[in-house]
Amino acid sequence: MDDRLKDKLTSRQVSYAKRGMGTALVAASFWGLNGILLGIVFLMAPFSTAAGVYAPSLVQAAVHDGFGCLWVFLKNIWSGKWIEYLRVLNTRPGKIICLGAVCGGPLAMSGYVLGINLAGAPYALPISALCPCVGTILAAIFLKERIVPRVWLGIVLSIVGAVIVSYTPPSDEVYPHFYLGIGLSLVATFGWGLEGVLSTYGMDLVDSSVAAGLKYLTSFVVYLAAVLPLFAAFPFMFELFLEGRTMLLLGATAMTGAASFFLWYKALNMTGVSRTMALDTTYVLWGMLYTWLFSKLGAVEFEFTPTLVIGALIIVAGVTLVVANPKEMLKMRNV
């Protein structure tokens, strides 16, 4: 191949990968926004007047994933991919995706929403960002993948960051069950880490749009069939449906989550797994930025502590070491 043609091809490939990095950042910004909006929704009726926090939070998570299922299905109708749902469900990869969806939906999403409502989004977001560390450890145990020293350093840093984040809680009056919220955020971390291990095989063989549709559909069905009946939460769901303003915002919140999910998979294809996952952890910082913006607008009340900011930065650095080689990231940036 002519050298000039080869250089031109390489330049286009690098440019494509850089656009993928930009896409990953946008996906992270949407997920950071999603977490803050979930917290704001919980301040609205009927959540604000509910007697407890568990059933309302589970209803919030269920309706969020229900809206996500609807948005993804509409997109798949537009692209003609909705017809693949039944075919993929009858395959082994499809069943593994559904199993992963149970871990990432009713288990992880419930823990995540409860973590936001009990501890505050700026605290739940960094804790939930530990999921790549959990996924790496689970992959080492079940898939016999070797963990190199750089990854071990990242895992240790992430754990240190999590301890720092949760060391100084916010006001007891605002979040009296702060440490329970941190614990439930760790449940979300475990669920998403397990989902990543289970879904890796299926995602390689199934179109990402169809996989996203099955993920949301499975999650919503399990919520309706098992989780909500277990917590006698259907009466509260009926109350929620009567609140048009809250439902509208929750639907918009679910749209940011669905957009983040789609863009994340697009970035995976454009710039690779390691760079995409490393950039995805910036949703922690995006969440802090959105919290600051919404607090200035009076939508939320939140006071940042030094331990929160320092711990969150350490977690981002640690997770980046787990999922990507910083030298490769800098090399891509400087090309």
Helices and strands as residue ranges (DSSP letters): H 3-41, G 47-49, H 54-79, H 84-89, H 92-102, I 103-107, H 108-119, H 121-128, H 131-142, H 149-167, H 178-205, H 208-222, I 223-227, H 228-230, H 234-241, H 244-271, H 273-280, H 283-296, H 306-323, H 326-334
